[in-house]
């Protein structure tokens, strides 16, 4: 089993987001920051819904490891 180097509750810059993990991502909508309610995965420069595998048209600002226990 590979140890996960990312702290699950720490928000990190999207520039270092891993491609091999389900992530909780935040986006800016106007002046508000919102966390998406579904896990995403980085796919090159694009993002996909980790559940449906469909592309998601977003420009996230930061991320943390997805956890079902993470408060929304």
Backbone as a ProteinNet text record, in pm:
[ID]
protein_1_A
[PRIMARY]
XXXXXXXXXXXXXXXXXXXXXXXXXXXXXXXXXXXXXXXXXXXXXXXXXXXXXXXXXXXXXXXXXXXXXXXX
[TERTIARY]
85	0	90.1	59.5	136.8	84.5	176.1	137.2	104.6	-5.6	-47.6	27.7	106.9	185.2	104.7	-20	-100.5	-182.3	-181.4	-265.6	-410	-501.9	-638.2	-716.9	-680.5	-759.4	-693.2	-576.9	-503.1	-532.7	-572.5	-595.1	-460.6	-440.4	-314.5	-339.7	-236.8	-255.5	-281.6	-367.7	-405.8	-286.7	-185	-67.3	6.5	-15.2	50.9	-47.9	-167	-269.4	-225.4	-235.8	-199.4	-308.3	-269.9	-365.5	-420.3	-367.9	-404.2	-488.9	-557.5	-637.4	-769.4	-871.1	-996.6	-974.3	-1012.4	-984.6	-1111	-1112.1	-1212.6	-1150.1	-1217.6	-1161.5	-1253.5	-1193.3	-1268.5	-1258.1	-1366.7	-1371.3	-1420.3	-1383.6	-1430.5	-1547.9	-1658.4	-1779.8	-1809.3	-1770.7	-1783	-1680.9	-1728.8	-1638	-1638.9	-1713.2	-1724.8	-1642.4	-1591.7	-1519.6	-1610.8	-1624.4	-1712.7	-1638.2	-1654.5	-1603.9	-1709.6	-1665.9	-1760.4	-1807.5	-1929.5	-1990.2	-1961.8	-1878	-1839.8	-1688.3	-1628.5	-1484.2	-1445.1	-1328.8	-1275.7	-1137.9	-1097.5	-961.6	-902.6	-774.5	-702.6	-668.1	-692.6	-664.5	-586.4	-455.6	-374.3	-406.2	-444.8	-484	-632.9	-704.4	-850	-888.2	-1017.5	-1071.7	-1190.9	-1206	-1321.2	-1387.6	-1517.4	-1591.4	-1540.6	-1488.5	-1428.6	-1531.1	-1658.6	-1763.2	-1812.3	-1846.6	-1904.9	-1801	-1678.9	-1568.7	-1595	-1694.7	-1726.4	-1645.9	-1606.1	-1532.4	-1613.7	-1542.8	-1603.9	-1532.1	-1609.5	-1552.4	-1531.9	-1418	-1388.4	-1244.4	-1218.2	-1083.2	-1063	-1033.8	-1020.7	-901.7	-911.6	-805.5	-720.9	-781.6	-708.7	-780.4	-714.4	-766.2	-719.5	-786.2	-742.1	-794.9	-740.8	-783.9	-932.3	-1007.3	-1150.4	-1168.7	-1260.2	-1293.6	-1443.1	-1508.3	-1653	-1679.8	-1579.4	-1597.2	-1563.6	-1514	-1480.4	-1608.6	-1617.3	-1737.9	-1755.4	-1874.4	-1903.6	-1969.2
-117.3	0	124.3	221.8	345.2	446	507.5	609	738.5	802.1	926.5	1043.3	1120.2	1229.7	1355.8	1361.5	1481.9	1476.5	1584.1	1594.4	1611	1526.8	1528.6	1656.3	1730.8	1848.9	1979.2	1972.2	2092.5	2130.8	2257.1	2308.4	2343.2	2299.9	2319.8	2385	2449.9	2514.6	2412	2448.1	2356.9	2321.7	2404.3	2377.9	2250.1	2199.7	2075.9	1961.2	1971.9	1867.7	1738	1625.4	1496.9	1448.6	1366	1312.4	1176.5	1118.9	981.8	971.4	1081.1	1080.5	1153.4	1110.5	1184.6	1308.8	1424.6	1551.4	1631.6	1706.3	1809.3	1937.3	2004.2	2125.4	2243.3	2361.9	2485.7	2570.4	2639.9	2732.2	2867.4	2971.5	3105.9	3138.8	3178.6	3217	3361.3	3454.7	3595.7	3627.4	3662.7	3691.9	3582.1	3475.3	3366.4	3245.1	3173.5	3049.1	2933.8	2835.1	2721.6	2591.1	2497	2361	2281.9	2206.9	2123.1	2008.6	1960.4	1858.6	1716.7	1702.7	1571.3	1567.9	1450.5	1440.9	1461	1519.9	1542	1478.8	1455.3	1408.5	1495	1522	1598.1	1504	1550	1471.1	1561.5	1566.1	1661.2	1801.5	1889.3	2025.6	2035	1924.9	1923	1852.5	1862.8	1800.2	1713.3	1601.2	1513.5	1485.1	1458.6	1412.6	1271.7	1248.5	1119.4	1006.7	1039.7	938.2	901.2	1003.3	978.1	968.4	1015	1020.1	1119.4	1205.4	1305.9	1433	1501.9	1627.5	1731.2	1812.4	1920.5	2048.8	2147.1	2273.6	2367.8	2352.9	2433.5	2482.1	2585.1	2636.7	2643.8	2530.6	2530.8	2614.4	2662.8	2745.2	2666.9	2571.4	2490.5	2358.4	2267.5	2131.3	2072	1963	1875.3	1736.5	1637.3	1499.3	1486.1	1420.7	1397.5	1302.1	1334.9	1248.8	1258.9	1146.7	1147.4	1213.3	1218.2	1276.1	1424.6	1479.1	1621.2	1703.1	1796.5	1880	1963.4	1973	2051.9	2180.9
0	0	0	-87.4	-96.5	3.5	76.9	172.9	99.2	135.4	72.6	137.4	58.5	116.6	145.4	101.9	117.2	245	320.3	439.8	394.4	439.8	387.3	415.5	518.5	552.1	508.2	445.2	407.4	262.6	241.6	106.1	43.9	-80.3	-150.6	-286.5	-345	-474.7	-584.8	-676.5	-783.7	-873.1	-873.5	-957.2	-918.1	-797.6	-754.4	-733.1	-789	-772.4	-840.1	-769.6	-829.6	-924.8	-1019.7	-1116.3	-1074.4	-968.5	-932.7	-806.5	-770	-647.2	-668.1	-595.2	-592	-507	-560.9	-495.3	-472.6	-364.8	-342.3	-395	-486.9	-545.3	-518.1	-514.8	-496.9	-622.3	-651.1	-764.1	-714.2	-787.2	-753.9	-844.4	-782.2	-853.1	-814.8	-901.7	-865.4	-758.6	-639.7	-528	-423.1	-448.8	-351.7	-393.9	-294.7	-318.1	-275.6	-364.8	-338.3	-359.1	-267.6	-286.7	-363.1	-463	-536.9	-447.6	-472.1	-385.6	-433.5	-535.8	-587.7	-607.5	-600.1	-619.1	-765.4	-785.8	-920.1	-930.8	-1055.6	-1083.6	-1193	-1179.8	-1281.3	-1395.9	-1517.9	-1637.5	-1732.4	-1715.6	-1791.4	-1742.4	-1834.7	-1797.6	-1768.1	-1783.4	-1766.1	-1636.8	-1603.2	-1483.2	-1521.2	-1450.7	-1471.5	-1338	-1343.6	-1226.8	-1197.4	-1078.4	-1044.7	-1038.9	-1023.1	-1015.6	-1155.3	-1235.6	-1367.5	-1478.4	-1451.4	-1549	-1662	-1646.4	-1748.1	-1723.1	-1830.8	-1814.7	-1737.8	-1659.5	-1584	-1626.8	-1672.6	-1720.4	-1602.3	-1534.3	-1415.4	-1421	-1345.4	-1323.2	-1171.5	-1108.7	-963	-917.3	-794.7	-737.7	-638.2	-569.2	-473.4	-451.7	-383.3	-368	-235.3	-198.6	-91	-123.1	-56.8	-80.7	-47.4	-135.1	-113.6	3	88.6	200.5	223.5	234.2	263	397.6	483.9	616.1	620	507.7	503.6	514.5	608.8	618.3	492.9	445.1	324.2	364.2
[MASK]
++++++++++++++++++++++++++++++++++++++++++++++++++++++++++++++++++++++++

